[in-house]
C-alpha cells in the first residue's frame, strides 16, 4: 500500500470509524470506488473562483461524501438520501463539515430532490453505489434530471455496480462475490450481515434493477451527455463519468 493510500485509509477510519472498517472488510472494491469518485472530483477543471456546487446521490454512512469533501476544498456538497438511518450516520460522522457550512443534507428521494433543483445550477453530480439500487425506470428519470440540473460543462461521476455485457462472465464474478462474502463473514461470525448481503444481492441482480454496462452508457448518451467514459473496471464495479456539453 502506498503512503498516500494508507494516509487516506487512516483518515477515513478516523472519521467514519467502524463503518469504514466494515465496508473495507466486506467489499474493499466499494471502499476504493469512493476514493476514485473523490479523485475525479479533484480533477474537475477550475474554471473560476466560485465554489463548486456538488450534489451527491446516496449519503449512506458518509464514505463517498467525505471523499468528495476532502478532494475539493472549494466546494459545497448537497447530499441526498431518503433512508434516515443511513443519513443520520453520515450526519454524525461529518458534523464538522456541516458546521463549516460546506455540507447540507436532504432526506428526499433522489428524483424528488433533483426535481427541486434549478436548471443548470450544479457543477458535479457525484455518487457511489446508489444508482444500481434504483428500478430501471426510476433510474432513467434520475439520469434525465441529472442532465437538466448540471451546468453546461458539468460532470456526472458515478462509481457503482455496472453489470458486464458478457452475462456468463458477470455470473462468474457474482459467484466469486458470494464465495467471498461467505468466507469473510463466517470467519468474522457476522451471519446476520451475511444474510442481508445475500438478500440484497438478489435485488441488485434482478432484471428490473441491474445496471448493465452498455445499456447504462446508452442511457447517458440518450439523455444528451458527451465524453461518456467507463474506467477502473474491478469485477462488477466501474467508474463512469459523463459531461454535459458546454
Ligand atoms: C450502498 S449505499 C452507498 C453509500 C456510499 N456512497 C458508499 O459508497 O458507501 C446507497 C445509499 O443510497 C440510498 N438510496 C437508495 N435509493 C435511494 C433513492 N431513491 N434516493 C435517495 N437515496 C437512495 C440508500 O439509503 C443508501 O444510503
Boltz pocket constraint, residues with backbone or C-beta under 6 A from the ligand:
constraints:
  - pocket:
      binder: B
      contacts: [[A, 30], [A, 34], [A, 57], [A, 58], [A, 59], [A, 60], [A, 61], [A, 62], [A, 63], [A, 64], [A, 65], [A, 80], [A, 81], [A, 82], [A, 83], [A, 86], [A, 87], [A, 108], [A, 109], [A, 110], [A, 111], [A, 127], [A, 128], [A, 129], [A, 130], [A, 133], [A, 134]]
      max_distance: 6.0
